[in-house]
Amino acid sequence: MAEEPHGNAAADAIGPLEADEAGSVELPPSVREQLLELAEASRLSVDVDRYEWEEVAPGVRVHLLKEDPARGLRAYLVWGRAGARHPRHRHLGTEVILVLRGRISDERGSYGPGEVCRSEAGFVHTERADPGEDCLCYVLYYGPLEMLPEEA
């Protein structure tokens, strides 16, 4: 499985866009849907004490905000303690991460507040909250994760 190159993962996944004569750009429907879902993050409190959390890995907690089975969508707040990591996994659908606070890294690079990390179905990676500060992200999953053994 080839890894996505480091760069603007969201732009790389969308591909080249061309504007019409009026300067309008037609986004692929799935990307438009994801952008509208990401806009929901602006309404969220970033006070971690306001939510009930489930620990899914040491130092990594999630809070389910929304589930839409008809679209295969689950939206979470993910809180990673500084230095915590989410184990190696494969995406069985698209994942879109919007960093709200702190930094998160994977094999492609590091993402800070306001940046988006997008992974397509089939992509394998491990995410880490960078040292020095907890990380809070708004995450959209359009399919489940397959947990994988750690590489030697």
ChimeraX attribute file (.defattr): number of C-alpha atoms within 10 A of each C-alpha:
attribute: neighborCount
match mode: 1-to-1
recipient: residues
	/A:1	6
	/A:2	7
	/A:3	12
	/A:4	16
	/A:5	11
	/A:6	12
	/A:7	12
	/A:8	15
	/A:9	19
	/A:10	17
	/A:11	13
	/A:12	13
	/A:13	13
	/A:14	13
	/A:15	9
	/A:16	7
	/A:17	11
	/A:18	11
	/A:19	9
	/A:20	9
	/A:21	7
	/A:22	6
	/A:23	8
	/A:24	9
	/A:25	11
	/A:26	11
	/A:27	13
	/A:28	11
	/A:29	9
	/A:30	10
	/A:31	13
	/A:32	12
	/A:33	11
	/A:34	17
	/A:35	13
	/A:36	10
	/A:37	16
	/A:38	18
	/A:39	10
	/A:40	11
	/A:41	19
	/A:42	10
	/A:43	7
	/A:44	11
	/A:45	10
	/A:46	16
	/A:47	8
	/A:48	13
	/A:49	8
	/A:50	8
	/A:51	14
	/A:52	10
	/A:53	16
	/A:54	13
	/A:55	13
	/A:56	12
	/A:57	13
	/A:58	12
	/A:59	16
	/A:60	24
	/A:61	19
	/A:62	22
	/A:63	17
	/A:64	15
	/A:65	14
	/A:66	12
	/A:67	14
	/A:68	10
	/A:69	10
	/A:70	6
	/A:71	9
	/A:72	12
	/A:73	20
	/A:74	18
	/A:75	24
	/A:76	20
	/A:77	26
	/A:78	24
	/A:79	26
	/A:80	28
	/A:81	21
	/A:82	19
	/A:83	16
	/A:84	20
	/A:85	20
	/A:86	19
	/A:87	17
	/A:88	16
	/A:89	18
	/A:90	18
	/A:91	20
	/A:92	18
	/A:93	17
	/A:94	20
	/A:95	23
	/A:96	23
	/A:97	24
	/A:98	23
	/A:99	23
	/A:100	22
	/A:101	18
	/A:102	21
	/A:103	23
	/A:104	29
	/A:105	17
	/A:106	18
	/A:107	14
	/A:108	16
	/A:109	14
	/A:110	17
	/A:111	21
	/A:112	18
	/A:113	15
	/A:114	11
	/A:115	18
	/A:116	21
	/A:117	23
	/A:118	21
	/A:119	23
	/A:120	18
	/A:121	15
	/A:122	17
	/A:123	18
	/A:124	22
	/A:125	19
	/A:126	15
	/A:127	19
	/A:128	22
	/A:129	26
	/A:130	22
	/A:131	14
	/A:132	11
	/A:133	14
	/A:134	19
	/A:135	25
	/A:136	26
	/A:137	27
	/A:138	25
	/A:139	25
	/A:140	23
	/A:141	21
	/A:142	22
	/A:143	17
	/A:144	16
	/A:145	18
	/A:146	12
	/A:147	13
	/A:148	13
	/A:149	8
	/A:150	9
	/A:151	5
	/A:152	3
